């Protein structure tokens, strides 16, 4: 096993942010020692310390020996390139293309219905003591099958989301699928996608995933 990297790395994030969790997964998988600074980006205005790092007041932000980088996909690419250890970007062009495709699907089509609609209203809002909006849940559940079937096709192909290899695609998607799987409706939809469900059974048992559980 490779030795952990002892460098000045700080991750600024929000505990309940799936994007913060995505970066934490990458840091753990690459065995990068890092400090963590918690901020709440939903305050109005965002904390001054966060705005000093990110002009749009969002999380996560990575700082490495004075170098500051934000936007999750950019951070992941940087982590993989800047630190030695197990590579998280495949060399095969088709696998690389599928990796980028999964990340784009996750950001463009999965995050909103799976996380912000189904999970946020079924799990997170009640967790915070707020009432869910069933209309939002219904809208998210209506959009979810198209997303899951697109990911199912990729998982079945085997170039990515196979559970046999690990790439940035796995790390980027896992927290979003994890949010959906916490809901009974989402778990049922996921179970209907055999290849994606097999991948999920592998990825959610990894040490990095269990170590970053936000505790819902």
Secondary structure as UniProt FT lines:
FT   STRAND          9..13
FT   TURN            15..16
FT   HELIX           18..29
FT   TURN            30..31
FT   STRAND          35..38
FT   TURN            41..42
FT   HELIX           48..51
FT   TURN            52..53
FT   TURN            55..56
FT   STRAND          61..64
FT   TURN            65..66
FT   STRAND          67..70
FT   HELIX           72..82
FT   HELIX           93..105
FT   HELIX           106..124
FT   HELIX           125..127
FT   TURN            128..129
FT   HELIX           134..157
FT   HELIX           168..181
FT   HELIX           184..191
FT   HELIX           194..203
FT   TURN            204..205
FT   HELIX           207..211
//
